[in-house]
Amino acid sequence: MEEDKKTELNSEIWKKHHEKEAKGLKKIFIFIFLVIVLTYIVKIA
């Protein structure tokens, strides 16, 4: 019974950590995309 609770708690912690990591990666990709777009615009102008 106690093992089940520990496993459940660990999986919840893992899910939360994974969600935070995914949000961080998404922000990084958006930032890189914006930098590339801005660089492209500056080269054309």
ABEGO torsion letter per residue (X at the ends): XAAAAAAAAAAAAAAAAAAAAAAAAAAAAAAAAAAAAAAAAAAAX
